[in-house]
Amino acid sequence: MSYKIIDNFLDKKHYEILKGFIQSDAIPWYLKLTDTTKDQKTKSNGFFGFCYYNHNRPDHPLFDEHIGPILHKLKSVSCIQARVNLVLRDKDTIESEYHTDVKSKNSMTAILYFTTCNAKTILKVKNKKIDIDSVENRILIFNSDVIHKVKYQTDVHKRYVLNLNYVR
């Protein structure tokens, strides 16, 4: 499998609880000045990040309740990172550089969208560009070695996604 899209991935109740928390003022957002490590010398939007899980351990007490069921549904055997990203609207259509999130073999990346907007995740599979629309409760799953980038939104003020990297 190079990629898979599932609409209405989470049941409505779990989705609304998770979305409510992500969009609340309870999250300590951390500013990332660049989109990827490859963006150090290029024009970069930057984003705000919040980790549920990082460095081989949960970073937040709601990890098991919020993220555990998602990882179970994805048939994950081990979490590498679970991070929520918040991107603010830009007047220009800016794209990050192509990148991979992790350098782990046999790992997967999943992006769960919490905002319907004109942003896109762009995968490059066998030198073919595949645009994935940002649609609420849609999940995009792909092998972690597939390079991808984001085309940022210009139509809504805030865009939220849950980015999961895991071993399956």
Disulfide bonds with the S-S distance in Angstrom:
none
